């Protein structure tokens, strides 16, 4: 299938997997909003993906996080669902529903794994000094902690209070105060591990975007509905933006490396499928 340009024609072209993914995302979003406001039930904490060392981590979160979106930011789910329809319906028509669904979950799970691999690389020095202090709570190990941690995930007032509590406990120079310092640090460690909760379909969406660019590289996509750009350049541009943002914009609360991970795992799976098809064709020739 080769197209010179691509512009979505409407919801009449809505294959079953894309349609059901749209419905499920909508149900989860409405439930998150409604239950949060009516009963103060935090579905993001339950179904969002926590770090694997967190007490709140559950294996099913690798799947459920893809259906969760920020209830206070409707543009998050609107842009993701628009992109799912815009690029996904054509891929499903080409691949079939089963193959498209496998690709969707493979890239979504891969995005989460890649994001937390980067997170571990960035935060392992912090966890090392925290664990060192908990094992040997001394002024020296706490100084190593101070030199490594910038408390970037908490507000300044909370960080100052935390630091003051631990310093006072350590300099009291008695066993009970030292244990208080250890307990405070354990609480900080738990809060740090619980802080990075990943939600949203963006990782799988970026995988879909990558697949579209690989299958239809010269297809024209209209940015803002009137600026034409070939799909291959669109994918490369988006990938470069995400890489730059992941490296230099760490504090904006967006999992840019998860987006990149969706693209990377999508590329891997497409290459596997191409290799399998090539072997199958070689077998019959």
N, C-alpha and C positions, 0 to 999 in steps of 0.2 A: 504494500500500500504506500503510495507516494503522493504527497500533497505539496503544492507550491505555497499554500498559505492555510492558516488554520484560524477560524473564528467560531466560537461555540454558537450553535443555532438555537438552543433553548432546551428546556427540560423534556422535550419529546424524545430526545436521544438520552435515555436514562436506564442503563442496564441494571440488573438486579443487585449486584454486589455494591456498586456505587450508591444506588438508591438506599439500600439498607444501612450502609455506613453513615450516610447523611442522616437517616432517621435516628440511629443509635446515638450519634453525637448530639443531635438535638434533644433527645430524651435525657441524656446525662446532664446536658447543660441546664435544662429546665429544672431537673430534679435538684441539682446543686444549688441553683438560685432559690427555689421554693423551700426546700428543707432547711437551707441555711437561714433564711429570713423567718420562717414560721417556727422552727423547732431548734434553731442553733446547732444543727447537725452539720459537721464539716466533712463533706464527701471528698473534698480535695485531699484531706489528710488520710482518709481511708483508702482511696483509689489512686491518688497520685503516687508517683514512684519515689520512694525514699532510697537513700544510700544503703547499700547492702549491709553495712555494719551498724545501721541504726536499729533501735528496738522496734521502730514502727514499720520496718521493711517486711513485706509479704511477697512471695513469689508471683502471685497473680498480678501484682502492680506493673509488671513488665507489659501486660496486655491492657489493663484497665486505664493506665495513665494516658493512653492514646485517645480515650474518649472523654477526658476531662479538660475543661477550659476555664479560664478565669471568669467567674460570674460577674465581676465588676468591670470587665473589659469585653464588650460584645464584639468589637472588631477582631479580637483574637479568633473566635470561632467563625465569624463571617468570612474572613479572608481564607482561613484553612478550608472551609467547606466549599467556597467558590473555586479554589484551586483544585480541590478533589474532584469536583464536577468538571471543571474546564479541561483538565488534562487526563483525569481518570477514566471518563466514559469512553474515550477513544481507545485507550490502552486496553480496557476490558473488552471492547468489541474486537480488538485484534487478538488478544491473548486468550480470551474466554474467562469466565468468572472464577474458576478454580485457580488458574495460574495467577490472575490478578490479585486474588485474596492472599495467596501464598506470598507474593511479592510485597504486598502492603504490610503484612505482619512481620515479614523478615526484615524489611527496612526499618519499621518502627521499633522492633526489639534491638536491632543492630544500632540504631541511633542512640538508644538508652545506654547500651553497653559501651559505646564509644565515648559518650558524654562522661560516664563515670570512670572510665579509664583515664581520661584527661583530668577529671576531678581528683582522682587518687594521686596522680602524678603531682598536681599542684598542692594538695593538702597533706601529703604524707610527711613532709618535714614538720608541719604543725602537729600532726598526731603523734609523731615521734617525741617531740619535746613535752607534750601533754602527758604521754605515757611515762616518760622518764621522771617527770615531777611526781606523778601519782605513786610510782614505785619508790622514789627517794625524795620526799618533800623537804628540800633545803633551799636556802637563799640562792645558792649557786644554780640549782636546776630551775628555780623560778626566773632567774635572770636570763637563762637560755630561752625560756618560754617567752619572756618579754621581748627579747631580741628577734624572735622568729615570728610572733603573732602580731598582726596589726588591728585586730578586732574589727575588721571591715564589715562583718556581717551584722554587727549590733551598733546601736546609736552611741554617741560619745558619752552621754551621761551614764548609761548602763556599763560601758567599758570602764569608766573611772571608778564607779562603785565596786565593780568586780575586783579591780586591781587593788583598791583600798582594803577590801575585806581580806584578801589573801595576804597582803603585806602585813597588816595588823596581826593576823593569826600567826604568821611565821615568826615575827619579831617578839611575840609573847613568850616564845621559847619554852612551851610546855606541851606535853603530849596531847592534851585535849584540844588545844588551839591548833596544833599541827593537823589533827584529824579533821577539824573544821575546814582548814585550807584544802585538804585532800578532797573532802566532800564537795566543796565549791568547784574545784577543778573537774571533778567527775560530772557535775551538773553542766559545766561549760562544755565538756567533751560531748555529752549527750545532746546538748542544744546545737552544737556545731554539726554533728552528724545528722540531726533531724532537719537542719535548716534547708539543705538543697532538695526541695521537692520539685520534680519535673512533671509537667502536665502538658497536654496538647498533642494534636496529630501532626505537628510540623515536621517531625523527623520522617514519618512516612510520606508526607506531602512532598518533601524535598527529594525523597527517593523516586516518587512519581514524576517529578519535574525532570530529574536526571534521565529516567527511562524515556520520557517524551523527547528530550533533546537527542538521545542516542538513536531512537527509532525514526524520528522525523527531524533530522538535523537542519534541513533547509526550509522547514515550514516557518511561515511568518507568524509571529505573535505580536499582537498590538498592545504595547504598553500604554496604560491610561486610555485605551480604546482607540488611539489614533497614531501612536508612534510605532512603526514596523521594525521588528528586529528578528533575525533568524533564531530559531530555537537553540541551536548549538551555542551561539554567542550569549543568549539569554542565560543559559545554564552556567556557562563559564563565568559570566559577570556575577551571578548570584552566589556561586561558590566562592569567588574571590572576596566578595563583600562579607560573607559569613566567616571566612578565615580571618580577615582583618578584624572583624568585630569580636571574634572569639579571643584573639590575642590582645587587642588594645582596649576593648570595652567590657571588662570583666564585671563591672559593678552595676550594669543596667538591668539585670534580672532576666536576661534572655539566654536560653541554652543554645548558643550558636554552634558549639561543637556537636550537639545532638543533630542539628540540621546537616552539618557536614557528614556526620556518621550515617545519616539516612542516605546521602548520596554515595558514600563509599561502599556501604553494604549493597545498595542497589546496583552499583557498577559490578561488584563481585558476583552477584547472582546472575546478572545478565551475561557476564562472561562465562559462567558455568553453563548456562542454558545454551549459549552459542557453541561451546565446546561439545556438549552432548549432541546437539543437532548435527554438528560437523561429523562426529563419530558415527551417528546413525546414517547419515548420507553416504559416508565412505563405506559402511558395511554393505549397503544395497547397490553400490556401483562396482 
